[in-house]
Amino acid sequence: MANAQRVVKALLYSVGITGLGVVLWAAMTPSEAQRKERIKELPCSSPQHQSELRRQNAQVMEILKEAAETNENVARRTWPWVPSNK
């Protein structure tokens, strides 16, 4: 009987601590408006950064297309943006 009481007490304690954690987590979660505002403030959401990413993606796609059309190992080629290993 004492063991059953200990098990029930431990179970209730565990459920209580878990419930408290869930409540605190929910209380600390930002609202949808705050979340959208934070996303707008990220550096990667600026138009300048977005255009730079588009330019880089276009370069990568161009290189992949060239690599698919040739038998040359393009991984061994020197690239303008990679410092030479001399």
Phi and psi in degrees as a GROMACS rama.xvg file:
@    title "Ramachandran Plot"
@    xaxis  label "Phi"
@    yaxis  label "Psi"
@TYPE xy
-67.4477  -35.7153  ALA-2
-65.5515  -40.4438  ASN-3
-63.3477  -39.0415  ALA-4
-66.0699  -38.8697  GLN-5
-64.8154  -40.9605  ARG-6
-64.8443  -44.8151  VAL-7
-63.7335  -42.8901  VAL-8
-63.0344  -43.8778  LYS-9
-65.0454  -39.3687  ALA-10
-64.7448  -45.4155  LEU-11
-63.5432  -39.2101  LEU-12
-62.704  -44.8868  TYR-13
-63.6914  -43.3263  SER-14
-64.4964  -39.9819  VAL-15
-64.2059  -45.4487  GLY-16
-64.8652  -41.9403  ILE-17
-64.2386  -42.7457  THR-18
-61.8058  -41.8548  GLY-19
-62.0112  -42.072  LEU-20
-61.7824  -42.1889  GLY-21
-65.1699  -42.2703  VAL-22
-63.7232  -44.6454  VAL-23
-64.9598  -38.8444  LEU-24
-63.3584  -44.3944  TRP-25
-65.2376  -35.7988  ALA-26
-70.1811  -31.2897  ALA-27
-86.648  -13.7766  MET-28
-68.7472  129.854  THR-29
-70.2125  155.053  PRO-30
-72.2515  171.332  SER-31
-62.5303  -39.5444  GLU-32
-65.0199  -42.1209  ALA-33
-64.8236  -39.5465  GLN-34
-63.4664  -43.8745  ARG-35
-65.4753  -37.45  LYS-36
-65.3022  -40.936  GLU-37
-63.9317  -39.0876  ARG-38
-64.4284  -38.426  ILE-39
-64.7816  -30.0062  LYS-40
-83.8975  -7.99488  GLU-41
-65.2772  141.832  LEU-42
-63.7559  -29.1543  PRO-43
-76.2137  -4.25376  CYS-44
-97.3335  1.81432  SER-45
-74.3067  147.744  SER-46
-59.8245  -35.9067  PRO-47
-63.7519  -44.4716  GLN-48
-66.838  -39.4322  HIS-49
-62.6826  -41.3055  GLN-50
-67.1752  -35.7545  SER-51
-64.2445  -42.2076  GLU-52
-63.3474  -41.0123  LEU-53
-62.7883  -40.275  ARG-54
-64.0995  -44.5065  ARG-55
-63.5997  -42.4558  GLN-56
-63.1645  -38.2423  ASN-57
-64.358  -40.7787  ALA-58
-62.3397  -44.664  GLN-59
-62.8969  -43.6479  VAL-60
-64.4972  -37.1124  MET-61
-63.3968  -42.8335  GLU-62
-66.356  -41.8621  ILE-63
-63.718  -40.0861  LEU-64
-63.6231  -44.51  LYS-65
-62.7248  -40.9374  GLU-66
-65.7297  -34.2605  ALA-67
-71.8235  -26.2775  ALA-68
-89.9457  -7.77139  GLU-69
-123.989  161.037  THR-70
-95.3772  -3.83899  ASN-71
-70.7176  145.397  GLU-72
-81.0097  99.498  ASN-73
-73.4416  -12.7139  VAL-74
-69.7967  -25.3348  ALA-75
-90.896  -3.13672  ARG-76
-74.7236  149.904  ARG-77
-85.4984  134.759  THR-78
-113.02  148.734  TRP-79
-64.1472  -27.8594  PRO-80
-93.3052  -3.89826  TRP-81
-103.791  125.942  VAL-82
-63.0179  143.179  PRO-83
-70.4531  151.637  SER-84
-96.959  34.882  ASN-85
